[in-house]
Amino acid sequence: MSAYFLFENLEIHDLAQLEAYKSRVGPLVQAHGGRYLVLGGNARRVEGDWTPRYLVMIEFPDADRAAQWYASPEYEEIKSLRLSAGRFNGVLFDGL
């Protein structure tokens, strides 16, 4: 069963750090079997009161592979770049 990470960029206060993160994260996602499904774009609210700012959705073959990516030493190293660049929400959930 596929698994998905959904991240929301809430606030960016260091664009250089975020750019450094972005330049390194793609190949690491691919190396763990992941692929980007959403990378920003225009989000339009159709129900409720949530107005997402900038969404990133990554699909992995299963929850184990997704968790391995997030906990990997390689990602730990570059995740600090993202976390120092701003504020983010992130969730991992199972697909169908």
MARVEX-12239 format. One record per residue: z, x negated, y of N, C-alpha, C in turn; residue in three letters; residue number from 1. Coordinates in pm, 1 decimal. Last residue first. Layout:
{node {Z, X, Y}, {Z, X, Y}, {Z, X, Y}, "Ala", NUM}
...
***
This chain:
{node {-44.6, 446.6, 399.9}, {-67.8, 535.4, 286.0}, {-125.7, 460.0, 169.8}, "Leu", 96}
{node {190.6, 203.2, 524.9}, {78.9, 296.2, 537.5}, {69.0, 383.3, 414.5}, "Gly", 95}
{node {509.1, 117.2, 661.6}, {417.9, 128.6, 548.9}, {307.6, 229.2, 579.3}, "Asp", 94}
{node {582.8, -82.4, 952.2}, {587.5, 41.8, 875.0}, {481.5, 40.1, 765.9}, "Phe", 93}
{node {764.7, -248.7, 1194.9}, {687.1, -266.3, 1071.9}, {697.1, -136.4, 994.2}, "Leu", 92}
{node {763.2, -286.2, 1549.4}, {804.4, -215.7, 1429.1}, {710.0, -251.9, 1314.9}, "Val", 91}
{node {869.2, -398.3, 1868.0}, {792.4, -420.8, 1747.1}, {849.9, -343.4, 1630.9}, "Gly", 90}
{node {846.5, -451.8, 2218.0}, {896.9, -372.3, 2108.1}, {810.4, -404.6, 1986.7}, "Asn", 89}
{node {921.3, -709.9, 2456.6}, {833.4, -646.7, 2360.1}, {912.3, -553.5, 2268.6}, "Phe", 88}
{node {900.1, -908.0, 2750.9}, {977.8, -813.6, 2669.1}, {880.5, -733.9, 2582.7}, "Arg", 87}
{node {798.5, -1255.8, 2778.5}, {822.4, -1120.9, 2829.0}, {913.3, -1040.5, 2739.0}, "Gly", 86}
{node {781.8, -1515.9, 2689.9}, {683.2, -1471.7, 2788.1}, {713.2, -1333.8, 2845.7}, "Ala", 85}
{node {949.8, -1572.4, 2486.2}, {985.1, -1631.2, 2615.3}, {892.0, -1583.7, 2726.9}, "Ser", 84}
{node {816.5, -1446.6, 2279.3}, {944.0, -1391.5, 2324.4}, {989.2, -1449.7, 2457.8}, "Leu", 83}
{node {591.6, -1616.2, 2250.0}, {576.7, -1476.9, 2290.8}, {706.2, -1422.9, 2348.8}, "Arg", 82}
{node {717.4, -1854.2, 2170.6}, {630.8, -1852.2, 2288.9}, {617.2, -1709.8, 2342.1}, "Leu", 81}
{node {842.2, -1778.8, 1935.6}, {927.4, -1813.9, 2049.6}, {845.7, -1818.4, 2179.4}, "Ser", 80}
{node {630.3, -1757.9, 1762.0}, {692.9, -1634.6, 1810.3}, {780.0, -1663.2, 1931.9}, "Lys", 79}
{node {572.1, -2013.9, 1679.4}, {494.1, -1959.8, 1789.8}, {551.2, -1828.3, 1843.2}, "Ile", 78}
{node {776.3, -2058.5, 1485.9}, {747.9, -2158.5, 1589.4}, {672.6, -2097.6, 1707.6}, "Glu", 77}
{node {754.7, -1840.6, 1318.1}, {878.2, -1860.9, 1394.3}, {854.4, -1955.3, 1511.0}, "Glu", 76}
{node {511.2, -1895.2, 1194.8}, {517.6, -1789.5, 1295.2}, {644.9, -1801.1, 1378.5}, "Tyr", 75}
{node {587.8, -2108.2, 1031.1}, {477.7, -2126.6, 1125.6}, {481.4, -2019.2, 1235.6}, "Glu", 74}
{node {786.0, -1998.0, 868.8}, {821.8, -2102.8, 965.0}, {713.9, -2123.5, 1071.7}, "Pro", 73}
{node {766.1, -1639.1, 838.5}, {717.5, -1773.3, 804.9}, {760.4, -1874.3, 910.8}, "Ser", 72}
{node {829.8, -1378.9, 891.2}, {941.0, -1471.0, 863.4}, {896.3, -1614.5, 836.9}, "Ala", 71}
{node {580.9, -1258.3, 922.7}, {677.2, -1252.9, 1033.1}, {790.7, -1353.2, 1015.4}, "Tyr", 70}
{node {462.4, -1307.4, 668.4}, {402.9, -1359.2, 792.2}, {508.4, -1367.8, 902.1}, "Trp", 69}
{node {636.3, -1165.6, 503.2}, {621.6, -1309.9, 485.1}, {560.4, -1373.9, 609.7}, "Gln", 68}
{node {592.8, -906.0, 590.2}, {724.3, -966.6, 612.2}, {718.3, -1117.9, 597.4}, "Ala", 67}
{node {328.0, -875.2, 499.8}, {360.7, -860.3, 641.9}, {493.6, -928.9, 673.2}, "Ala", 66}
{node {359.5, -903.6, 225.0}, {277.0, -1000.7, 298.4}, {307.0, -995.3, 447.9}, "Arg", 65}
{node {523.7, -677.7, 176.8}, {570.4, -812.6, 144.1}, {491.9, -918.4, 221.3}, "Asp", 64}
{node {366.2, -459.7, 249.3}, {484.7, -492.0, 329.3}, {537.0, -632.0, 300.4}, "Ala", 63}
{node {12.3, -545.5, 226.6}, {134.1, -476.7, 182.4}, {252.5, -526.4, 265.6}, "Asp", 62}
{node {-204.9, -640.0, 376.7}, {-228.7, -574.0, 248.4}, {-107.3, -496.2, 195.9}, "Pro", 61}
{node {-164.0, -547.2, 724.6}, {-148.4, -642.6, 614.8}, {-168.6, -568.7, 482.9}, "Phe", 60}
{node {-273.6, -501.2, 1057.3}, {-266.4, -448.9, 920.9}, {-252.2, -564.8, 823.1}, "Glu", 59}
{node {-137.7, -471.3, 1374.3}, {-188.3, -565.1, 1274.4}, {-167.6, -502.8, 1137.0}, "Ile", 58}
{node {-174.1, -372.1, 1704.6}, {-147.0, -328.2, 1568.2}, {-216.0, -423.9, 1471.9}, "Met", 57}
{node {-49.0, -366.1, 2023.4}, {-113.0, -454.4, 1926.6}, {-74.2, -403.8, 1788.5}, "Val", 56}
{node {-68.8, -216.4, 2347.7}, {-34.4, -211.6, 2205.6}, {-114.9, -312.7, 2125.7}, "Leu", 55}
{node {67.9, -178.9, 2647.5}, {-32.2, -264.4, 2582.3}, {9.2, -274.3, 2436.6}, "Tyr", 54}
{node {210.3, 66.2, 2717.8}, {151.1, -25.3, 2815.2}, {38.4, -107.0, 2753.8}, "Arg", 53}
{node {233.9, 414.4, 2642.2}, {234.6, 273.7, 2601.7}, {160.6, 187.1, 2702.6}, "Pro", 52}
{node {416.6, 658.7, 2732.3}, {294.8, 599.1, 2787.5}, {295.7, 450.6, 2753.0}, "Thr", 51}
{node {561.8, 944.4, 2604.2}, {544.9, 800.0, 2585.9}, {412.3, 757.0, 2646.1}, "Trp", 50}
{node {607.5, 1213.6, 2599.6}, {624.6, 1144.5, 2727.6}, {614.2, 993.2, 2716.7}, "Asp", 49}
{node {385.0, 1445.3, 2426.4}, {511.8, 1380.4, 2455.4}, {512.7, 1308.1, 2588.3}, "Gly", 48}
{node {36.5, 1373.1, 2376.3}, {155.2, 1454.6, 2353.3}, {277.7, 1375.0, 2393.8}, "Glu", 47}
{node {-151.4, 1197.9, 2465.6}, {-198.9, 1331.2, 2433.3}, {-83.4, 1426.9, 2404.6}, "Val", 46}
{node {-215.2, 916.9, 2665.3}, {-113.6, 1005.9, 2608.9}, {-175.5, 1142.7, 2584.3}, "Arg", 45}
{node {-427.3, 658.7, 2589.7}, {-417.1, 785.7, 2660.8}, {-315.5, 875.3, 2591.5}, "Arg", 44}
{node {-490.7, 324.3, 2635.6}, {-407.0, 419.5, 2561.8}, {-390.8, 544.9, 2646.7}, "Ala", 43}
{node {-742.3, 97.8, 2619.6}, {-697.1, 211.0, 2698.6}, {-619.3, 308.6, 2610.6}, "Asn", 42}
{node {-645.3, -233.3, 2504.3}, {-734.0, -119.6, 2520.0}, {-667.8, -6.1, 2597.1}, "Gly", 41}
{node {-468.2, -416.3, 2261.4}, {-477.5, -364.1, 2397.3}, {-565.5, -241.9, 2402.1}, "Gly", 40}
{node {-586.8, -415.5, 1979.4}, {-548.8, -527.9, 2065.3}, {-570.1, -484.0, 2209.9}, "Leu", 39}
{node {-574.1, -303.1, 1652.8}, {-565.8, -265.9, 1794.2}, {-519.7, -388.3, 1870.6}, "Val", 38}
{node {-606.9, -446.6, 1421.2}, {-673.0, -316.8, 1432.2}, {-676.7, -269.3, 1576.6}, "Leu", 37}
{node {-627.0, -768.8, 1285.7}, {-596.1, -688.4, 1403.1}, {-675.8, -558.5, 1399.5}, "Tyr", 36}
{node {-507.3, -847.7, 963.8}, {-619.3, -831.3, 1055.5}, {-576.1, -738.2, 1168.3}, "Arg", 35}
{node {-368.8, -1073.2, 712.6}, {-365.1, -968.4, 813.6}, {-492.2, -961.7, 895.4}, "Gly", 34}
{node {-334.7, -1278.8, 533.6}, {-405.9, -1159.5, 488.3}, {-408.2, -1046.4, 588.6}, "Gly", 33}
{node {-233.0, -1504.6, 640.4}, {-139.5, -1421.6, 563.6}, {-202.2, -1288.6, 522.3}, "His", 32}
{node {-442.4, -1603.2, 786.5}, {-396.7, -1682.1, 672.2}, {-299.4, -1604.2, 584.0}, "Ala", 31}
{node {-451.4, -1416.3, 997.9}, {-555.9, -1416.8, 894.5}, {-511.1, -1491.8, 769.9}, "Gln", 30}
{node {-224.5, -1501.2, 1141.7}, {-232.1, -1363.9, 1089.8}, {-333.1, -1359.2, 976.0}, "Val", 29}
{node {-313.7, -1758.1, 1207.9}, {-196.4, -1742.8, 1122.0}, {-189.9, -1601.5, 1063.3}, "Leu", 28}
{node {-529.2, -1711.5, 1380.5}, {-552.1, -1777.6, 1251.9}, {-434.1, -1763.0, 1155.5}, "Pro", 27}
{node {-374.5, -1574.6, 1595.4}, {-483.2, -1515.0, 1518.1}, {-508.9, -1581.0, 1383.5}, "Gly", 26}
{node {-188.6, -1745.2, 1729.8}, {-142.1, -1644.6, 1634.8}, {-253.2, -1588.7, 1545.7}, "Val", 25}
{node {-281.6, -1925.8, 1923.2}, {-239.3, -1976.4, 1792.2}, {-212.5, -1868.5, 1688.4}, "Arg", 24}
{node {-341.7, -1801.1, 2158.1}, {-437.9, -1899.3, 2108.3}, {-404.6, -1947.3, 1967.3}, "Ser", 23}
{node {-115.7, -1648.3, 2209.1}, {-237.9, -1581.6, 2166.1}, {-338.6, -1679.8, 2107.6}, "Lys", 22}
{node {64.0, -1850.0, 2300.6}, {90.3, -1773.7, 2178.0}, {-39.7, -1715.0, 2122.8}, "Tyr", 21}
{node {-60.3, -1920.4, 2539.1}, {-38.3, -2023.3, 2436.5}, {-13.1, -1957.1, 2301.1}, "Ala", 20}
{node {-41.9, -1675.3, 2672.6}, {-174.2, -1729.2, 2638.3}, {-162.8, -1838.0, 2530.9}, "Glu", 19}
{node {234.5, -1662.0, 2707.9}, {167.4, -1561.8, 2625.8}, {29.0, -1610.5, 2583.8}, "Leu", 18}
{node {271.9, -1878.7, 2881.8}, {335.9, -1880.3, 2749.2}, {267.3, -1780.4, 2655.9}, "Gln", 17}
{node {125.6, -1783.0, 3102.7}, {86.0, -1908.5, 3036.7}, {146.1, -1917.0, 2896.5}, "Ala", 16}
{node {266.1, -1555.5, 3187.1}, {134.1, -1539.9, 3126.2}, {89.0, -1666.1, 3053.3}, "Leu", 15}
{node {557.4, -1446.7, 3200.2}, {504.6, -1582.6, 3189.1}, {372.1, -1577.3, 3113.2}, "Asp", 14}
{node {624.4, -1185.1, 3199.4}, {664.2, -1260.6, 3318.3}, {620.9, -1407.4, 3311.5}, "His", 13}
{node {540.7, -867.4, 3096.9}, {502.9, -1008.4, 3084.2}, {542.6, -1078.9, 3212.8}, "Ile", 12}
{node {665.4, -594.6, 2922.1}, {668.1, -667.7, 3048.6}, {632.4, -812.9, 3021.2}, "Glu", 11}
{node {591.2, -477.2, 2680.4}, {656.6, -398.2, 2784.1}, {647.9, -463.3, 2920.8}, "Leu", 10}
{node {369.5, -455.9, 2434.4}, {405.1, -548.2, 2542.4}, {462.3, -464.0, 2655.4}, "Asn", 9}
{node {444.5, -353.3, 2117.9}, {412.9, -306.5, 2252.0}, {460.3, -410.6, 2351.4}, "Glu", 8}
{node {322.3, -367.7, 1786.8}, {394.0, -431.7, 1896.2}, {350.4, -368.3, 2026.9}, "Phe", 7}
{node {333.3, -286.3, 1461.1}, {293.1, -233.4, 1590.4}, {383.1, -296.3, 1694.8}, "Leu", 6}
{node {220.6, -378.3, 1147.1}, {307.3, -414.7, 1258.2}, {248.0, -349.7, 1382.1}, "Phe", 5}
{node {184.8, -214.8, 836.7}, {137.6, -235.7, 973.1}, {250.6, -281.4, 1063.7}, "Tyr", 4}
{node {54.6, -222.9, 505.0}, {167.7, -219.1, 598.2}, {116.9, -262.6, 734.6}, "Ala", 3}
{node {-90.6, -61.6, 215.3}, {-97.8, -139.8, 339.5}, {29.1, -124.1, 421.3}, "Ser", 2}
{node {0.0, -82.8, -117.0}, {0.0, 0.0, 0.0}, {0.0, -88.0, 124.3}, "Met", 1}
***
